[in-house]
Amino acid sequence: MWSQTYDPLNAPVLSALVAASPIILFLLCLTVFKLSGIKSALITLAVTLGIALGVFHLPVTAAAGSILYGFLSAFWPIGWIVLMAVWLYRITVRSGKFAVVRASVSSISADQRIQVLLI
């Protein structure tokens, strides 16, 4: 039976920094290294697995289970949002009201970045 250790390095600050390093790495990959989201996520996943298995001594089965759980937890809400966005788009196009939506969004701001955030 595996028992989780919260301070595997016998230094609480160092253990917390090691545990937080995947989040910091993900943000650095996106901003400083200008990698795509999927590449940043895969690199971070590999580093996180290394830390979990090597530093925190997480069993491989628990690590695989947590990856699957995380994927399924994220996939369902994100997939649902994308599915509903496509559904709403198709309804507005078929009803002929997409021009109204386009005019409404473009009247708020001419900046396309703002328009994407609004949508």
Summary of the structure (lengths in Angstrom):
residues: 119
radius of gyration: 21.2
end to end distance: 48.3
largest distance: 64.6
contacts: 251
relative contact order: 0.07
helix: 77%
strand: 0%
